Amino acid sequence: MRAALIPAALVLSACVPEGPEAPKGPPIEIVEAARALDTTRVVMRYKDGGAIPAADENRAVLRAMEIACREGENPISDTRTRADGLLTVNVFCVGVVETDLVVDGSRLKT
């Protein structure tokens, strides 16, 4: 059994990249970030002034999600729009409630 596990581990380790991927484009600049209630609008472009192409849009959305929410909130990407070379991402922030309350669900009908 042990002999079978070692080759499987070698195959799996070959599939994992060694380090973090290099960014696909130049650094992303945050032009504007505004929060209203639980939604943050983040407007971005490349630092060199260029528009963010569709191929690099996911990296930009992840960057927007990093800065959009406060400590203890989880970001959810809502909408993306493009206008005048700018990418606007709306991020919805969901707060996590921690409680010691135990809910008895024994009378719930399924």
Backbone torsions as a table, in degrees:
resi	resn	phi	psi	omega
1	MET	NA	-43.4	-178.8
2	ARG	-63.8	-36.3	179.7
3	ALA	-64.8	-30.0	179.1
4	ALA	-76.9	-28.5	-178.3
5	LEU	-73.8	-35.3	-177.1
6	ILE	-64.4	-49.0	177.2
7	PRO	-62.2	-36.0	178.8
8	ALA	-64.0	-39.2	178.6
9	ALA	-66.0	-37.1	178.4
10	LEU	-66.4	-40.0	178.9
11	VAL	-64.8	-45.1	-179.7
12	LEU	-65.8	-39.3	-179.7
13	SER	-67.7	-27.0	177.5
14	ALA	-71.2	-22.3	-179.1
15	CYS	-82.5	-17.5	-176.2
16	VAL	-90.3	128.6	178.1
17	PRO	-66.2	151.4	-175.1
18	GLU	-72.6	-35.6	-176.9
19	GLY	-144.4	-179.8	179.6
20	PRO	-66.3	148.6	-179.9
21	GLU	-71.8	147.4	175.3
22	ALA	-75.5	145.1	178.1
23	PRO	-58.6	147.0	-178.2
24	LYS	-78.2	-24.7	-176.9
25	GLY	-136.4	-173.1	178.3
26	PRO	-66.5	169.8	179.0
27	PRO	-58.6	146.9	-178.8
28	ILE	-93.5	135.4	179.0
29	GLU	-106.6	135.3	174.7
30	ILE	-88.7	113.0	-179.5
31	VAL	-79.7	-42.4	-177.8
32	GLU	-154.8	142.4	173.1
33	ALA	-139.3	120.9	-177.8
34	ALA	-133.2	136.0	-179.1
35	ARG	-113.2	135.5	174.4
36	ALA	-132.9	114.7	-175.8
37	LEU	55.8	-109.9	-176.5
38	ASP	-112.1	16.5	179.4
39	THR	-123.2	134.4	177.8
40	THR	-115.9	132.2	175.9
41	ARG	-103.0	122.8	-179.3
42	VAL	-118.3	124.5	179.0
43	VAL	-108.8	128.6	-173.6
44	MET	-135.8	160.9	170.3
45	ARG	-158.9	173.2	174.6
46	TYR	-70.3	151.9	-179.9
47	LYS	-62.9	-26.0	178.8
48	ASP	-81.1	3.8	177.5
49	GLY	94.3	-6.2	-178.3
50	GLY	-79.0	159.0	177.5
51	ALA	-76.4	147.7	178.0
52	ILE	-80.1	119.7	-179.0
53	PRO	-74.3	163.9	-179.3
54	ALA	-59.9	-31.4	-179.2
55	ALA	-65.6	-24.5	-177.8
56	ASP	-110.6	10.7	-175.5
57	GLU	-65.9	-38.0	-178.9
58	ASN	-63.5	-37.9	177.2
59	ARG	-63.4	-38.9	178.7
60	ALA	-67.2	-39.9	179.3
61	VAL	-65.2	-40.7	176.9
62	LEU	-62.2	-39.2	177.3
63	ARG	-63.8	-42.0	178.3
64	ALA	-62.8	-40.1	-179.8
65	MET	-67.4	-30.6	178.3
66	GLU	-64.3	-38.6	-173.3
67	ILE	-98.4	-10.4	-169.4
68	ALA	-75.7	-35.5	-169.7
69	CYS	-109.1	157.8	178.4
70	ARG	-80.3	171.3	177.3
71	GLU	-58.7	131.8	178.6
72	GLY	89.5	-2.3	178.1
73	GLU	-105.2	150.2	177.8
74	ASN	-107.8	129.5	-179.1
75	PRO	-84.5	142.6	173.3
76	ILE	-129.7	119.7	179.2
77	SER	-68.1	127.8	-175.2
78	ASP	-101.5	-74.8	-178.3
79	THR	-130.1	156.9	176.2
80	ARG	-129.6	133.9	175.6
81	THR	-136.3	153.4	178.0
82	ARG	-122.2	134.4	175.9
83	ALA	-159.1	134.0	176.0
84	ASP	53.7	37.9	177.9
85	GLY	78.6	6.7	-179.9
86	LEU	-111.3	145.0	174.9
87	LEU	-106.5	122.1	178.8
88	THR	-109.1	126.4	-179.7
89	VAL	-120.9	126.2	173.1
90	ASN	-96.1	126.8	-178.0
91	VAL	-118.3	125.8	178.1
92	PHE	-93.0	129.3	-177.8
93	CYS	-105.7	125.1	-178.2
94	VAL	-111.3	123.1	177.5
95	GLY	-79.6	145.2	178.1
96	VAL	-100.3	125.6	-179.3
97	VAL	-98.6	125.5	176.5
98	GLU	-109.1	131.4	-178.7
99	THR	-147.8	156.9	175.9
100	ASP	-96.5	2.3	-178.1
101	LEU	-67.9	131.0	177.8
102	VAL	-103.6	126.5	-179.5
103	VAL	-99.4	126.8	178.6
104	ASP	-90.9	113.2	-178.4
105	GLY	-103.5	19.9	-175.6
106	SER	-68.0	-23.0	-178.5
107	ARG	-97.4	6.2	178.9
108	LEU	-74.9	139.5	177.8
109	LYS	-94.5	136.1	178.8
110	THR	-117.1	NA	NA
